[in-house]
């Protein structure tokens, strides 16, 4: 399950950011609410660095009540294109896997 998640986590995080901008801990909390309970915060932060470097998100530093400013991530046009591609690939795979599963029964 962990390996499968690694391959899809970028798309999942972009989907979360498509709903509204968020900072790292908030993204991790949303993932956990969705059932990804074993997800380590460090994994999300490493992914956020990668998608920022790839130009899929815009980052704003927002003052925090406690500690240093938070980096708030919001999906941009390039990120939306990447998310659209993720959904196309996901739909393709889900359909094929569904066919295989139906063939077993």
Secondary structure in CASP SS format (residue, H / E / C, confidence):
PFRMAT SS
TARGET T0000
AUTHOR 0000-0000-0000
METHOD secondary structure of the structure
MODEL  1
X C 1.00
X H 1.00
X H 1.00
X H 1.00
X H 1.00
X H 1.00
X H 1.00
X H 1.00
X H 1.00
X H 1.00
X H 1.00
X H 1.00
X H 1.00
X H 1.00
X H 1.00
X H 1.00
X H 1.00
X H 1.00
X H 1.00
X C 1.00
X C 1.00
X E 1.00
X E 1.00
X H 1.00
X H 1.00
X H 1.00
X H 1.00
X H 1.00
X H 1.00
X H 1.00
X H 1.00
X H 1.00
X H 1.00
X C 1.00
X C 1.00
X C 1.00
X C 1.00
X C 1.00
X C 1.00
X C 1.00
X H 1.00
X H 1.00
X H 1.00
X H 1.00
X H 1.00
X H 1.00
X H 1.00
X H 1.00
X H 1.00
X H 1.00
X H 1.00
X H 1.00
X H 1.00
X C 1.00
X C 1.00
X C 1.00
X E 1.00
X E 1.00
X E 1.00
X E 1.00
X E 1.00
X E 1.00
X C 1.00
X C 1.00
X C 1.00
X C 1.00
X C 1.00
X C 1.00
X C 1.00
X E 1.00
X E 1.00
X E 1.00
X E 1.00
X E 1.00
X E 1.00
X C 1.00
X H 1.00
X H 1.00
X H 1.00
X H 1.00
X H 1.00
X H 1.00
X H 1.00
X H 1.00
X H 1.00
X H 1.00
X H 1.00
X H 1.00
X H 1.00
X H 1.00
X H 1.00
X H 1.00
X H 1.00
X H 1.00
X H 1.00
X H 1.00
X H 1.00
X H 1.00
X H 1.00
X H 1.00
X H 1.00
X H 1.00
X H 1.00
X H 1.00
X C 1.00
END
